[in-house]
Amino acid sequence: MGLLASLLSGFASGETVAAIRRARTAAIVYAIAALAALCGLGFLVGAGYIWAAVRYGSFAAALGFGVGFLVIAGLVLLVHRLMSGARARREARRRSADMKAIGITAALAVLPTLLKGKGGLGVILGPAVALAAYAIYRENVKPDDPDAGEGK
């Protein structure tokens, strides 16, 4: 309730509108600065090409710049692929931890209801023993063991 009251009072006092206006202005300023920086980079690349064309000839300069930009593109894609793989693994670990936390929370929330029911402790101990047995099994079986799935 306190968060809702804080949001409503901020909106009523005009702070929210002012914050949105500041964010919009900052976004416009950064967009103009980025556009100017891209134009500057374009002119630097053009100047580099002119210098290379005078020094090595037009064909060699065009060939060199073409190969250079293809190498840069390949490096960018390689770095992106490596980073996205690491990010995917990190997100998978976070999702796993979140699901464990949700499962534990749900189990703790249902525990009093299960203990008061007809089955009582038996309803809880049966799946708990099965889960513990499965955890012990998973811990003792190597993932690259070819006989693990065959039951030998």
Number of C-alpha atoms within 10 A of each C-alpha: 6 7 8 9 10 11 14 12 13 13 13 11 11 10 13 15 13 12 11 11 12 12 12 12 12 12 12 12 12 12 12 12 12 12 12 12 12 12 12 12 12 12 12 12 13 12 12 14 18 16 14 18 15 11 11 13 13 15 11 13 19 16 10 15 16 12 12 12 11 12 12 12 11 12 12 11 12 12 11 12 12 10 12 12 12 12 12 11 12 12 12 12 12 12 12 12 12 12 12 12 12 12 12 12 12 11 13 11 11 11 14 11 10 16 14 10 10 9 10 14 13 12 13 14 11 10 11 12 11 11 12 11 12 12 11 11 11 12 10 9 12 11 10 7 8 9 10 12 9 6 5 6
